[in-house]
Amino acid sequence: MDLRSLPLAYLAGAAFLVATAAGGFVLVRDADVLALRLPTKVLAPTKRALESPRDAVEHFQCNRCHVVPGIEPASAPLSENCVTCHQAITAGRLDLWYKEIEVQRWKGNLTHLVRTPDLGSLGLRVKRSWLIAWLQAPHVVRPLYGATMPRMKVGPRDAGLIADFLSVTEEESGEPARGDVEAGRALYEKNACASCHFHGDAPLPAPRYGAPEFRVASARRRAPDLRYVRGRMSLAQTRSWLSAPHSILPDTEMPTFSFSPKEVEDLVTFLREPVPEVAVEPRPNAYKPRLLEREVHYPEVARKLSRHLCFHCHSDSRRAGDQGPGNSGGFGYDGVSLDLATRAGIVRGIKRDGHFRGLPDRLEDGTPRLVASLLARHAELDGHFQPAVLGMPLGLPPIPEEDIDLISTWIEQGAPE
């Protein structure tokens, strides 16, 4: 049929139908992106007594960062889930709906929490005792991944409920590894395992937030430090993983090697050999912020810290719905109404006993609470936790000392606009 012979009205109508269908498809496809502009539900903890495994997973908001099997919907909406929102940005799904300059800035800043471990097969990959202990005192497993499990307000019973929900039941059988350590070491070197993995030789101190080390190849970033294999995985789990990793975790970047049963046993035996501990001195008070010899104003603080990083968990208190775990509450903590997205919110400070504390809200040693939290994060990565101070940024690398100098100076100068 010659389209030129059709009346113009028919052609216009067909074009309208095609455009409408295409527009409808885009609206359906990007419904979750458009919902970012709408008020959201508050994910803050609501239950005081957790009775079931599901209660624990929902209370501690595992679906803020993970897709959690069995939780419907499968994950929190984009506005409440760090990872799925970051994935939408990198995939270009926000390009149509936000200003190009904003989207490009977001893409340039995205380093952490673009991908998190799959929890669906966790019971095949970690021991129950390790998971329960780690949830209570998380340490860095993947040295170049950057993000780690947040330090939640979780005790042994609640951690056990989370393990129950994720079907993590495995423990050691008591059977010893029966391979040859030196043969396993030779296999480790022959197969270039160190090209992705550390084996107790991760850099100390840990890289700071924004460090170039966090932008290395994905396989290197996601690979765990193998010094923790003995504590983290049972003998049977390690054998299964080395034999067929993709049958356990289909999207793993771990290659499938054609190891013989003897080679698997040799590697397992080598990996389960204790790795000498590296002595790390406590550093909670090792660094004293340096006051800059210039005036610092809020726009610089916002650009480098509060509007670049902090506001993700401490959103603008004027925003309807969920304002992040550091404002509305989350990860087991009650909300403290701390808005770090605006200067007014920072100056107002946290809410305690019904009153806002305001800046500088100093600890007994005179350190402003906000600065103390930034310093505490450095100590936490060394395994030194302070009961009275929660390290920030929660679950992310510590910010560089020079940025702590900046915000400390700004606070001591009276928080100039």
Secondary structure as a PSIPRED ss2 file (coil, helix, strand):
# PSIPRED VFORMAT (PSIPRED V4.0)

   1 M C   1.000  0.000  0.000
   2 D C   1.000  0.000  0.000
   3 L H   0.000  1.000  0.000
   4 R H   0.000  1.000  0.000
   5 S H   0.000  1.000  0.000
   6 L C   1.000  0.000  0.000
   7 P C   1.000  0.000  0.000
   8 L H   0.000  1.000  0.000
   9 A H   0.000  1.000  0.000
  10 Y H   0.000  1.000  0.000
  11 L H   0.000  1.000  0.000
  12 A H   0.000  1.000  0.000
  13 G H   0.000  1.000  0.000
  14 A H   0.000  1.000  0.000
  15 A H   0.000  1.000  0.000
  16 F H   0.000  1.000  0.000
  17 L H   0.000  1.000  0.000
  18 V H   0.000  1.000  0.000
  19 A H   0.000  1.000  0.000
  20 T H   0.000  1.000  0.000
  21 A H   0.000  1.000  0.000
  22 A H   0.000  1.000  0.000
  23 G H   0.000  1.000  0.000
  24 G H   0.000  1.000  0.000
  25 F H   0.000  1.000  0.000
  26 V H   0.000  1.000  0.000
  27 L H   0.000  1.000  0.000
  28 V H   0.000  1.000  0.000
  29 R H   0.000  1.000  0.000
  30 D C   1.000  0.000  0.000
  31 A H   0.000  1.000  0.000
  32 D H   0.000  1.000  0.000
  33 V H   0.000  1.000  0.000
  34 L H   0.000  1.000  0.000
  35 A H   0.000  1.000  0.000
  36 L H   0.000  1.000  0.000
  37 R H   0.000  1.000  0.000
  38 L C   1.000  0.000  0.000
  39 P C   1.000  0.000  0.000
  40 T C   1.000  0.000  0.000
  41 K C   1.000  0.000  0.000
  42 V C   1.000  0.000  0.000
  43 L C   1.000  0.000  0.000
  44 A C   1.000  0.000  0.000
  45 P C   1.000  0.000  0.000
  46 T C   1.000  0.000  0.000
  47 K C   1.000  0.000  0.000
  48 R C   1.000  0.000  0.000
  49 A C   1.000  0.000  0.000
  50 L C   1.000  0.000  0.000
  51 E C   1.000  0.000  0.000
  52 S C   1.000  0.000  0.000
  53 P H   0.000  1.000  0.000
  54 R H   0.000  1.000  0.000
  55 D H   0.000  1.000  0.000
  56 A H   0.000  1.000  0.000
  57 V H   0.000  1.000  0.000
  58 E H   0.000  1.000  0.000
  59 H H   0.000  1.000  0.000
  60 F C   1.000  0.000  0.000
  61 Q C   1.000  0.000  0.000
  62 C H   0.000  1.000  0.000
  63 N H   0.000  1.000  0.000
  64 R H   0.000  1.000  0.000
  65 C C   1.000  0.000  0.000
  66 H C   1.000  0.000  0.000
  67 V C   1.000  0.000  0.000
  68 V C   1.000  0.000  0.000
  69 P C   1.000  0.000  0.000
  70 G C   1.000  0.000  0.000
  71 I C   1.000  0.000  0.000
  72 E C   1.000  0.000  0.000
  73 P C   1.000  0.000  0.000
  74 A C   1.000  0.000  0.000
  75 S C   1.000  0.000  0.000
  76 A C   1.000  0.000  0.000
  77 P C   1.000  0.000  0.000
  78 L H   0.000  1.000  0.000
  79 S H   0.000  1.000  0.000
  80 E H   0.000  1.000  0.000
  81 N C   1.000  0.000  0.000
  82 C H   0.000  1.000  0.000
  83 V H   0.000  1.000  0.000
  84 T H   0.000  1.000  0.000
  85 C H   0.000  1.000  0.000
  86 H H   0.000  1.000  0.000
  87 Q H   0.000  1.000  0.000
  88 A H   0.000  1.000  0.000
  89 I H   0.000  1.000  0.000
  90 T H   0.000  1.000  0.000
  91 A C   1.000  0.000  0.000
  92 G C   1.000  0.000  0.000
  93 R C   1.000  0.000  0.000
  94 L C   1.000  0.000  0.000
  95 D C   1.000  0.000  0.000
  96 L C   1.000  0.000  0.000
  97 W C   1.000  0.000  0.000
  98 Y C   1.000  0.000  0.000
  99 K C   1.000  0.000  0.000
 100 E H   0.000  1.000  0.000
 101 I H   0.000  1.000  0.000
 102 E H   0.000  1.000  0.000
 103 V H   0.000  1.000  0.000
 104 Q H   0.000  1.000  0.000
 105 R H   0.000  1.000  0.000
 106 W H   0.000  1.000  0.000
 107 K H   0.000  1.000  0.000
 108 G H   0.000  1.000  0.000
 109 N H   0.000  1.000  0.000
 110 L C   1.000  0.000  0.000
 111 T C   1.000  0.000  0.000
 112 H C   1.000  0.000  0.000
 113 L C   1.000  0.000  0.000
 114 V C   1.000  0.000  0.000
 115 R C   1.000  0.000  0.000
 116 T C   1.000  0.000  0.000
 117 P C   1.000  0.000  0.000
 118 D C   1.000  0.000  0.000
 119 L C   1.000  0.000  0.000
 120 G C   1.000  0.000  0.000
 121 S C   1.000  0.000  0.000
 122 L H   0.000  1.000  0.000
 123 G H   0.000  1.000  0.000
 124 L H   0.000  1.000  0.000
 125 R C   1.000  0.000  0.000
 126 V C   1.000  0.000  0.000
 127 K C   1.000  0.000  0.000
 128 R H   0.000  1.000  0.000
 129 S H   0.000  1.000  0.000
 130 W H   0.000  1.000  0.000
 131 L H   0.000  1.000  0.000
 132 I H   0.000  1.000  0.000
 133 A H   0.000  1.000  0.000
 134 W H   0.000  1.000  0.000
 135 L H   0.000  1.000  0.000
 136 Q H   0.000  1.000  0.000
 137 A C   1.000  0.000  0.000
 138 P C   1.000  0.000  0.000
 139 H C   1.000  0.000  0.000
 140 V C   1.000  0.000  0.000
 141 V C   1.000  0.000  0.000
 142 R C   1.000  0.000  0.000
 143 P C   1.000  0.000  0.000
 144 L C   1.000  0.000  0.000
 145 Y C   1.000  0.000  0.000
 146 G C   1.000  0.000  0.000
 147 A C   1.000  0.000  0.000
 148 T C   1.000  0.000  0.000
 149 M C   1.000  0.000  0.000
 150 P C   1.000  0.000  0.000
 151 R C   1.000  0.000  0.000
 152 M C   1.000  0.000  0.000
 153 K C   1.000  0.000  0.000
 154 V C   1.000  0.000  0.000
 155 G C   1.000  0.000  0.000
 156 P H   0.000  1.000  0.000
 157 R H   0.000  1.000  0.000
 158 D H   0.000  1.000  0.000
 159 A H   0.000  1.000  0.000
 160 G H   0.000  1.000  0.000
 161 L H   0.000  1.000  0.000
 162 I H   0.000  1.000  0.000
 163 A H   0.000  1.000  0.000
 164 D H   0.000  1.000  0.000
 165 F H   0.000  1.000  0.000
 166 L C   1.000  0.000  0.000
 167 S C   1.000  0.000  0.000
 168 V C   1.000  0.000  0.000
 169 T C   1.000  0.000  0.000
 170 E C   1.000  0.000  0.000
 171 E C   1.000  0.000  0.000
 172 E C   1.000  0.000  0.000
 173 S C   1.000  0.000  0.000
 174 G C   1.000  0.000  0.000
 175 E C   1.000  0.000  0.000
 176 P C   1.000  0.000  0.000
 177 A C   1.000  0.000  0.000
 178 R C   1.000  0.000  0.000
 179 G C   1.000  0.000  0.000
 180 D C   1.000  0.000  0.000
 181 V H   0.000  1.000  0.000
 182 E H   0.000  1.000  0.000
 183 A H   0.000  1.000  0.000
 184 G H   0.000  1.000  0.000
 185 R H   0.000  1.000  0.000
 186 A H   0.000  1.000  0.000
 187 L H   0.000  1.000  0.000
 188 Y H   0.000  1.000  0.000
 189 E H   0.000  1.000  0.000
 190 K H   0.000  1.000  0.000
 191 N C   1.000  0.000  0.000
 192 A C   1.000  0.000  0.000
 193 C H   0.000  1.000  0.000
 194 A H   0.000  1.000  0.000
 195 S H   0.000  1.000  0.000
 196 C C   1.000  0.000  0.000
 197 H C   1.000  0.000  0.000
 198 F C   1.000  0.000  0.000
 199 H C   1.000  0.000  0.000
 200 G C   1.000  0.000  0.000
 201 D C   1.000  0.000  0.000
 202 A C   1.000  0.000  0.000
 203 P C   1.000  0.000  0.000
 204 L C   1.000  0.000  0.000
 205 P C   1.000  0.000  0.000
 206 A C   1.000  0.000  0.000
 207 P C   1.000  0.000  0.000
 208 R C   1.000  0.000  0.000
 209 Y C   1.000  0.000  0.000
 210 G C   1.000  0.000  0.000
 211 A C   1.000  0.000  0.000
 212 P H   0.000  1.000  0.000
 213 E H   0.000  1.000  0.000
 214 F H   0.000  1.000  0.000
 215 R H   0.000  1.000  0.000
 216 V C   1.000  0.000  0.000
 217 A C   1.000  0.000  0.000
 218 S H   0.000  1.000  0.000
 219 A H   0.000  1.000  0.000
 220 R H   0.000  1.000  0.000
 221 R H   0.000  1.000  0.000
 222 R H   0.000  1.000  0.000
 223 A C   1.000  0.000  0.000
 224 P C   1.000  0.000  0.000
 225 D C   1.000  0.000  0.000
 226 L H   0.000  1.000  0.000
 227 R H   0.000  1.000  0.000
 228 Y H   0.000  1.000  0.000
 229 V H   0.000  1.000  0.000
 230 R H   0.000  1.000  0.000
 231 G H   0.000  1.000  0.000
 232 R H   0.000  1.000  0.000
 233 M C   1.000  0.000  0.000
 234 S C   1.000  0.000  0.000
 235 L H   0.000  1.000  0.000
 236 A H   0.000  1.000  0.000
 237 Q H   0.000  1.000  0.000
 238 T H   0.000  1.000  0.000
 239 R H   0.000  1.000  0.000
 240 S H   0.000  1.000  0.000
 241 W H   0.000  1.000  0.000
 242 L H   0.000  1.000  0.000
 243 S H   0.000  1.000  0.000
 244 A C   1.000  0.000  0.000
 245 P H   0.000  1.000  0.000
 246 H H   0.000  1.000  0.000
 247 S H   0.000  1.000  0.000
 248 I H   0.000  1.000  0.000
 249 L C   1.000  0.000  0.000
 250 P C   1.000  0.000  0.000
 251 D C   1.000  0.000  0.000
 252 T C   1.000  0.000  0.000
 253 E C   1.000  0.000  0.000
 254 M C   1.000  0.000  0.000
 255 P C   1.000  0.000  0.000
 256 T C   1.000  0.000  0.000
 257 F C   1.000  0.000  0.000
 258 S C   1.000  0.000  0.000
 259 F C   1.000  0.000  0.000
 260 S C   1.000  0.000  0.000
 261 P H   0.000  1.000  0.000
 262 K H   0.000  1.000  0.000
 263 E H   0.000  1.000  0.000
 264 V H   0.000  1.000  0.000
 265 E H   0.000  1.000  0.000
 266 D H   0.000  1.000  0.000
 267 L H   0.000  1.000  0.000
 268 V H   0.000  1.000  0.000
 269 T H   0.000  1.000  0.000
 270 F H   0.000  1.000  0.000
 271 L H   0.000  1.000  0.000
 272 R C   1.000  0.000  0.000
 273 E C   1.000  0.000  0.000
 274 P C   1.000  0.000  0.000
 275 V C   1.000  0.000  0.000
 276 P C   1.000  0.000  0.000
 277 E C   1.000  0.000  0.000
 278 V C   1.000  0.000  0.000
 279 A C   1.000  0.000  0.000
 280 V C   1.000  0.000  0.000
 281 E C   1.000  0.000  0.000
 282 P C   1.000  0.000  0.000
 283 R C   1.000  0.000  0.000
 284 P C   1.000  0.000  0.000
 285 N C   1.000  0.000  0.000
 286 A C   1.000  0.000  0.000
 287 Y C   1.000  0.000  0.000
 288 K C   1.000  0.000  0.000
 289 P C   1.000  0.000  0.000
 290 R C   1.000  0.000  0.000
 291 L C   1.000  0.000  0.000
 292 L C   1.000  0.000  0.000
 293 E C   1.000  0.000  0.000
 294 R C   1.000  0.000  0.000
 295 E C   1.000  0.000  0.000
 296 V C   1.000  0.000  0.000
 297 H C   1.000  0.000  0.000
 298 Y H   0.000  1.000  0.000
 299 P H   0.000  1.000  0.000
 300 E H   0.000  1.000  0.000
 301 V H   0.000  1.000  0.000
 302 A H   0.000  1.000  0.000
 303 R H   0.000  1.000  0.000
 304 K H   0.000  1.000  0.000
 305 L H   0.000  1.000  0.000
 306 S H   0.000  1.000  0.000
 307 R C   1.000  0.000  0.000
 308 H C   1.000  0.000  0.000
 309 L C   1.000  0.000  0.000
 310 C H   0.000  1.000  0.000
 311 F H   0.000  1.000  0.000
 312 H H   0.000  1.000  0.000
 313 C C   1.000  0.000  0.000
 314 H C   1.000  0.000  0.000
 315 S C   1.000  0.000  0.000
 316 D C   1.000  0.000  0.000
 317 S C   1.000  0.000  0.000
 318 R C   1.000  0.000  0.000
 319 R C   1.000  0.000  0.000
 320 A C   1.000  0.000  0.000
 321 G C   1.000  0.000  0.000
 322 D C   1.000  0.000  0.000
 323 Q C   1.000  0.000  0.000
 324 G C   1.000  0.000  0.000
 325 P C   1.000  0.000  0.000
 326 G C   1.000  0.000  0.000
 327 N C   1.000  0.000  0.000
 328 S C   1.000  0.000  0.000
 329 G E   0.000  0.000  1.000
 330 G E   0.000  0.000  1.000
 331 F C   1.000  0.000  0.000
 332 G C   1.000  0.000  0.000
 333 Y E   0.000  0.000  1.000
 334 D E   0.000  0.000  1.000
 335 G C   1.000  0.000  0.000
 336 V C   1.000  0.000  0.000
 337 S C   1.000  0.000  0.000
 338 L C   1.000  0.000  0.000
 339 D C   1.000  0.000  0.000
 340 L C   1.000  0.000  0.000
 341 A C   1.000  0.000  0.000
 342 T C   1.000  0.000  0.000
 343 R H   0.000  1.000  0.000
 344 A H   0.000  1.000  0.000
 345 G H   0.000  1.000  0.000
 346 I H   0.000  1.000  0.000
 347 V H   0.000  1.000  0.000
 348 R H   0.000  1.000  0.000
 349 G C   1.000  0.000  0.000
 350 I C   1.000  0.000  0.000
 351 K E   0.000  0.000  1.000
 352 R E   0.000  0.000  1.000
 353 D C   1.000  0.000  0.000
 354 G C   1.000  0.000  0.000
 355 H E   0.000  0.000  1.000
 356 F E   0.000  0.000  1.000
 357 R C   1.000  0.000  0.000
 358 G C   1.000  0.000  0.000
 359 L C   1.000  0.000  0.000
 360 P C   1.000  0.000  0.000
 361 D C   1.000  0.000  0.000
 362 R E   0.000  0.000  1.000
 363 L C   1.000  0.000  0.000
 364 E C   1.000  0.000  0.000
 365 D C   1.000  0.000  0.000
 366 G C   1.000  0.000  0.000
 367 T C   1.000  0.000  0.000
 368 P E   0.000  0.000  1.000
 369 R H   0.000  1.000  0.000
 370 L H   0.000  1.000  0.000
 371 V H   0.000  1.000  0.000
 372 A H   0.000  1.000  0.000
 373 S H   0.000  1.000  0.000
 374 L H   0.000  1.000  0.000
 375 L H   0.000  1.000  0.000
 376 A H   0.000  1.000  0.000
 377 R H   0.000  1.000  0.000
 378 H H   0.000  1.000  0.000
 379 A H   0.000  1.000  0.000
 380 E H   0.000  1.000  0.000
 381 L C   1.000  0.000  0.000
 382 D C   1.000  0.000  0.000
 383 G C   1.000  0.000  0.000
 384 H C   1.000  0.000  0.000
 385 F C   1.000  0.000  0.000
 386 Q E   0.000  0.000  1.000
 387 P C   1.000  0.000  0.000
 388 A C   1.000  0.000  0.000
 389 V E   0.000  0.000  1.000
 390 L C   1.000  0.000  0.000
 391 G C   1.000  0.000  0.000
 392 M C   1.000  0.000  0.000
 393 P C   1.000  0.000  0.000
 394 L C   1.000  0.000  0.000
 395 G C   1.000  0.000  0.000
 396 L C   1.000  0.000  0.000
 397 P C   1.000  0.000  0.000
 398 P C   1.000  0.000  0.000
 399 I C   1.000  0.000  0.000
 400 P C   1.000  0.000  0.000
 401 E H   0.000  1.000  0.000
 402 E H   0.000  1.000  0.000
 403 D H   0.000  1.000  0.000
 404 I H   0.000  1.000  0.000
 405 D H   0.000  1.000  0.000
 406 L H   0.000  1.000  0.000
 407 I H   0.000  1.000  0.000
 408 S H   0.000  1.000  0.000
 409 T H   0.000  1.000  0.000
 410 W H   0.000  1.000  0.000
 411 I H   0.000  1.000  0.000
 412 E H   0.000  1.000  0.000
 413 Q C   1.000  0.000  0.000
 414 G C   1.000  0.000  0.000
 415 A C   1.000  0.000  0.000
 416 P C   1.000  0.000  0.000
 417 E C   1.000  0.000  0.000
